[in-house]
Amino acid sequence: MKKVLLVTASLIALGAVAPASAADLAARPYTKAPPPMVAAVYDWTGFYIGINGGWGTSHNSWTNTAVGGVPFAPLGEGSHDADGGTVGGQIGYRWQAGGWVFGLEAQGNWADFKGSNPSAAFLLTNRTKIEAFGLFTGQIGYAWNNTLLYVKGGAAVTDNKYSGISAAGALVDSASDTRWGGTVGVGLEYAFAPGWSAAVEYDHLFMDNQTYTLVTPAGVNSRTDTIKQDVDLVTVRLNYKFGGPVVPRY
């Protein structure tokens, strides 16, 4: 009888302990794996508007072909550089396909490019001044995330004033014109904040030869000159792009 009671007590003790042991061995809670890393990639697609400023120089070569309407054999009058500052704005649209970026842009600038040289044919000084210019270009470039290297090309227009000045500083004759040509350029642009980017750009304008009749202040035909013009520009640009600046890439 004593042995039966001892076995019964042992079984009761094991039954009391078993539930506690099962609770201690409960399954660990499930922890979800972290999401994959997402890289923010700058998207150059969209409309943009901006401002620019910098420096320019225009090389101008004058060749006389007539005096008072009477033709002469071409006679070189010399050349000079017209230098100065410029400020303006640009507007355009870009679209991106992979790393390649394509775009169209219109730019208009005020300019103050001035220069002169003594004429080799007459007793006066020839002076050139560019007061404004415009560029209408297409672009193609390649982007490394928020850094874009691009080339551009298209049409260019300059607003010019040409004049002859006497030794006493008086105006002898003058002409003005808006002339068309071509342009090529290259730029490096960096997006430094959502929507905002800054760039450095170089452009060369091929304005070719144009012939002008310079007249006196009284409106009398003075002389006819063919003037060859080229322009070099270096500008710093600040652009704001409309639309989302980044897209997720897994």
Secondary structure as UniProt FT lines:
FT   HELIX           2..24
FT   STRAND          39..42
FT   STRAND          46..67
FT   TURN            68..69
FT   STRAND          70..97
FT   TURN            98..99
FT   STRAND          100..118
FT   STRAND          125..144
FT   TURN            145..146
FT   STRAND          147..165
FT   TURN            167..168
FT   STRAND          171..193
FT   TURN            194..195
FT   STRAND          196..215
FT   TURN            217..218
FT   STRAND          221..241
FT   STRAND          246..249
//
